[in-house]
């Protein structure tokens, strides 16, 4: 089952996790509080870096290294999962309609490139 929502806000940032190091975060936020975010440590040798972390609406619905492909265009974000997120065993992916301004879109794209840096084949940037 694919989950669908529309997102009009995109965010990207580098966040320092105290002594845990720096993470890069990219996410989209939609109506009624729906969101999908991606996160990865910037230091690939960080002991807690288990791959790309993805979260839908709450930490309860999250997973690590479970994305088979992430397709992004100016108007759509499509995620196919290779394994389910925690507590969402029937969800196989996400189909998110995007309505981001140009600056938000560029920031999200740059952050996704960093997050998928070691798995570039999984990130497809579509025109």
C-alpha positions as CSV (number, residue, x, y, z in Angstrom):
1,X,0.0,0.0,0.0
2,X,1.2,3.5,-0.9
3,X,0.6,6.4,1.4
4,X,-0.4,9.7,-0.2
5,X,-0.3,13.3,0.9
6,X,0.5,16.8,-0.4
7,X,3.3,18.9,1.0
8,X,3.7,22.6,0.6
9,X,6.7,23.0,2.9
10,X,10.2,21.6,2.5
11,X,13.0,21.8,5.0
12,X,16.7,20.9,5.0
13,X,19.3,21.5,7.7
14,X,22.4,20.3,9.3
15,X,21.9,19.6,13.0
16,X,24.5,19.1,15.7
17,X,23.6,16.2,18.0
18,X,25.9,17.3,20.8
19,X,28.7,14.8,21.1
20,X,27.0,12.5,18.7
21,X,28.1,14.5,15.7
22,X,26.3,16.3,12.9
23,X,23.3,15.0,10.9
24,X,21.8,16.2,7.7
25,X,18.0,16.3,7.6
26,X,15.6,16.8,4.6
27,X,11.9,16.6,4.9
28,X,8.5,17.7,3.5
29,X,5.6,18.8,5.5
30,X,1.9,18.6,4.5
31,X,-1.5,19.3,5.7
32,X,-2.8,17.9,8.9
33,X,0.7,17.5,10.2
34,X,1.8,14.8,7.8
35,X,5.5,14.7,7.2
36,X,8.3,12.6,5.8
37,X,11.9,13.1,6.7
38,X,15.2,11.7,5.9
39,X,18.3,11.8,8.1
40,X,21.9,10.7,7.9
41,X,25.1,11.4,9.9
42,X,27.5,13.5,7.9
43,X,30.4,11.4,9.2
44,X,30.0,8.0,7.4
45,X,32.2,6.4,10.0
46,X,30.0,7.5,12.9
47,X,29.3,4.4,15.1
48,X,25.5,5.0,15.0
49,X,25.3,5.5,11.3
50,X,23.2,2.6,10.1
51,X,22.3,4.2,6.8
52,X,19.5,6.5,5.7
53,X,16.9,7.0,8.4
54,X,13.3,7.8,7.2
55,X,10.4,8.8,9.4
56,X,6.7,9.3,8.7
57,X,4.7,11.5,11.1
58,X,6.3,10.1,14.3
59,X,9.4,8.2,15.4
60,X,7.1,5.3,15.9
61,X,6.8,5.0,12.1
62,X,10.5,5.0,11.1
63,X,13.1,2.8,9.6
64,X,16.8,2.7,8.6
65,X,18.2,1.6,5.3
66,X,14.8,0.6,4.0
67,X,14.6,2.7,0.8
68,X,14.9,1.0,-2.5
69,X,14.4,4.1,-4.6
70,X,13.6,7.8,-4.1
71,X,12.3,9.7,-7.1
72,X,12.1,13.5,-6.9
73,X,10.7,16.1,-9.2
74,X,9.5,19.6,-8.6
75,X,6.0,18.4,-8.2
76,X,6.4,14.8,-6.8
77,X,8.3,12.7,-4.3
78,X,8.0,9.0,-4.7
79,X,9.5,6.5,-2.3
80,X,9.6,2.8,-2.7
81,X,10.5,0.8,0.4
82,X,12.6,-2.4,0.4
83,X,11.3,-3.2,3.9
84,X,8.5,-1.7,6.0
85,X,8.8,1.1,8.5
86,X,8.3,0.1,12.1
87,X,4.6,-0.2,13.0
88,X,3.5,0.2,9.3
89,X,4.0,-3.3,7.9
90,X,1.6,-2.9,5.0
91,X,3.1,0.4,3.6
92,X,5.3,-0.2,0.6
93,X,6.0,3.4,-0.2
94,X,4.9,7.0,-0.4
95,X,3.5,9.2,-3.1
96,X,3.7,12.8,-2.1
97,X,2.5,15.7,-4.3
98,X,4.9,18.7,-3.8
99,X,4.1,22.4,-4.0
100,X,7.4,23.8,-2.7
101,X,8.9,27.1,-3.6
102,X,12.1,27.1,-5.6
103,X,14.3,27.8,-2.6
104,X,12.8,25.0,-0.5
105,X,13.0,22.6,-3.4
106,X,16.7,23.3,-4.0
107,X,17.5,23.0,-0.3
108,X,15.7,19.7,0.0
109,X,17.5,18.4,-3.2
110,X,20.9,19.4,-1.9
111,X,20.3,17.7,1.4
112,X,19.0,14.5,-0.3
113,X,22.1,14.4,-2.4
114,X,24.2,14.5,0.9
115,X,21.9,11.9,2.6
116,X,22.1,9.5,-0.4
117,X,25.8,10.2,-1.0
118,X,26.8,6.5,-0.7
119,X,23.7,5.2,-2.4
120,X,23.4,7.5,-5.3
121,X,21.7,4.9,-7.5
122,X,18.7,5.0,-5.1
123,X,18.1,8.8,-5.7
124,X,16.6,9.7,-9.0
125,X,16.3,13.4,-9.7
126,X,13.6,13.9,-12.4
127,X,13.0,17.0,-14.5
